[in-house]
Amino acid sequence: MQENDTPLTRINPAVKLGTLLYVMVLLITTSSLQVTLALSVLAAVGVCSSGWRLPTLLLRLAPYGLLFLLTFWMMAAFGKGSTELWTFGWFRITEESLDHAWLIATRMLAFVFLSLTFVATTDPTRFVMSLIHQCRLPVRLAYGFLAGLRFIPIFRQAIRAIRQARRVRRQRSIWPWQTFFDISLPLFTTSIIRSEQIAIAMEARQFQTNRTYYVRPIVTRFDLLFFGLVSSIATSLRLFA
């Protein structure tokens, strides 16, 4: 996760997650393209308010744009329907498959917008603390989840170091699967060592479920206002769009 400094950052992570999940549920339960487009615009407003600059945002959305095109093509070219619009070889686009392709691809893109909004505006530690205090998640599971999130940048740095070491030693693999194993095996070994070190450190510091907290996230009026505003807008779009 990468926290940006925006008004969305101050919202309680549990409330924010619940709000975005509610919008996702509305997306799943609708088969109307018009409603899906309206909810996608709402999700796009959220990702545009996530604090990323336009070049950075476009760069992060570029892979998902390609996924959008591939999803649309797969749904359109291999769908079923009676009103045929275009055919070539084993590709057959019908009016029904085209409508279904727009629906699925747009829904997928809306999910991406909502997910990026949450990731860009949420601090991992604050998110886990919110899960503990607001969602009553067991402490052992929560801190294990937090340790997993903390491992992500360490994994990236370790993969970069392994690749640089292979490049310096001029080690090249003939097949792609050999490169995968050459990188994954030392990464797996170092991960076991680091996880054991974390377990020893937690045991040495007497980690237990009955513990005190330096910061306790609370649900404020601003959080409730955000939940009520977004939920009412999304519900209105679902019912009347």
Summary of the structure (lengths in Angstrom):
residues: 241
radius of gyration: 22.7
end to end distance: 33.1
largest distance: 69.1
contacts: 659
relative contact order: 0.16
helix: 73%
strand: 4%
